[in-house]
Amino acid sequence: MKDEKKKNYFKEFLPYLCIIVLVLFIKSFIMSPIKVNGVSMVPTLHDSDIMLLDEVSYRFTDIKRFDIVVVKREGEYLIKRVIGLPGEEVEYRDNKLYINGKKIKEKYTREETFDFTASVGDNQYYVLGDNRLNSTDSRIFGAVMRDEIVGKTNLTVFPFSRFGTKK
């Protein structure tokens, strides 16, 4: 009788245990919540937005220009937009983006930025915040290495009034 009771008890809680293990697996290796810290991505993202960080996609696909990525630098997570890809020459002149001398239409910011030119090395990415006047990004710390990019994010889950995909 006692063994039967233990068996039923185990059967009853096994689904919950499986759910907990699955959630921990997903959080550790696939997706996890991440909080926007600061105003560097305004107007696209706002301070304290909670987003889902996709840690798997870049294992199967390449990082693309204008992706919103999470960069881990010196123990801190930064959310920025990819502007320059490996081997490219990034230039801003008169608030226009040029990649390898070719003008690229950019719809993510209306902010002015000072003119600059930067070379992106192999296995590096040039990242900027959408709020160009108030962003610590590659203009300050240089291009980031590929292994500093933790994943991409574009889904805001909280606050609910801002729920949805951001591009």
Secondary structure, 3 states (H helix, E strand, C coil): CHHHHHHHHHHHHHHHHHHHHHHHHHHHHCEEEEECCCCCCCCCCCCCCEEEEECCHHHCCCCCCCCEEEEEECCEEEEEEEEECCCCEEEEECCEEEECCEEECCCCCCCCCCCEEEECCCCEEEEECCCHHHCCCHHHHCCEEHHHEEEEEEEEEECHHHCEECC
